[in-house]
């Protein structure tokens, strides 16, 4: 919980990690990829305030104590959602597996939600693994990374028939939320790997599932926003947006937030720190203090305290059925999504 | 760097040629983005160009296009006898560098991992550039008091001449879309049809959104490049905070 000027904010960090990218975990012969990946992440951390930067060594592998302090003790987070990323082609024990997250969650009851994942290229064995993970960790959400390498394959899309088999299975197992994360490669490599149109297909065909597109589809924010206006079950995950832009590029941050509020709306945006890339503390403090920097942004929907409460925790609490103490909930009249209405209006005008 | 380095003027010509090479995704020259880490011309007339990108994992298809385009641009410079263009510090450096040097094309360079060459991908991003460029040209008009519905009746020639207008015309021409001064200011980036009053609010909204996305990406890439490399690139400029 974060408190500022008498306002109390219930905080759900809906996208964070507990990884091991230390050299001891690098796959022999694939060291360059393992090293390149974590160094790329480390450079992202450089976009945050200098006093929050870590050494590369610390960044490669942080401890349980570090995480608990950074996220809960210093970071105001009430509930954190673990999002696994396996990358077993590069990291022997995986970069950040369901098990690694789950074991930590077991030690701290009530603090974490343990999401799992699937890879549609894993066949029947993968379906069984998904079932086991859901049973063992009580997962209600998935993290899907479409750019993951597997043998000679450089990625997959949600349009693949195999992916549909997995989504059907996930739904059967009680999964509600699917966090989609795009990366730089896909099969075939001549396609745009960041394209989010496959999420559009899946969201239409699986209306009972919620699709949270992480880093709001960046670098395809335009495609993401337009899709989100048409799919009621598509959400904007703000990982990278706050961490990567709010401090380093405040003017672009304001524009991106303005567009998201206009097209997607404040009821469908969720905060995620992307920890350990960035610590949640400065992101939450900065976001609560944030407003558009000038009149130049007057065309965009306004940002209120209620907007920030929804984005920082209340929206994700709804998605994950997290109980929010009464004093941290919004009064009923704050639930009117003004931004959504405006975006809808544009659609209606154009006859979409 | 090389013992027989030629005069600055010739290096300048090669750099100018590299200024015509764009990052297809960001629609900006590789020079101003800071992607040219070095550029020299040796005494035998061979141009040596080193390219770098913001991350080790930047998308390989766009990286390939930049290296191939740089190779074509450099070899076309008068007096240049050969081009040695190399992408450094990238997960697919070897495949890209050897593929471009052999003029093998993308599919052959990424054996089994790609199905087609990159023309369609490039065109998709030129269409995005047309949308972003539409906002760059229209925003000042709206700020100057023009009502949105008035824009539907304007031609490109009705808009005051500016680098933004010329850039927009050039991108439209690349796609084979109408780009003459008598052609409509607002066209659909796929069909080239004029945008009517009814479709106009959505069209302008998408144009603004596309530009915000492009500017944010460019800004993020510049930030990542600065985190990765302490040195400035040849011809690198700082972004406009617009």
Interface residues (C-beta under 8 A of the other chain):
Chain A: X32 X33 X36 X37 X39 X40 X43 X44 X46 X47 X152 X154 X183 X184 X185 X187 X188 X189 X190 X191 X192 X193 X194 X218 X219 X220 X221 X222 X225 X226 X244 X245 X248 X249 X251 X252 X255 X256 X258 X259 X262 X263 X346 X347 X349 X350 X351 X352
Chain B: X25 X55 X56 X57 X58 X59 X60 X61 X91 X106 X107 X110 X112 X113 X114 X115 X116 X117 X118 X120 X121 X124 X128 X131 X198 X199 X201 X202 X203 X205 X206 X208 X209 X210 X212 X213 X215 X216 X217 X219 X220 X223 X224 X227 X228 X241
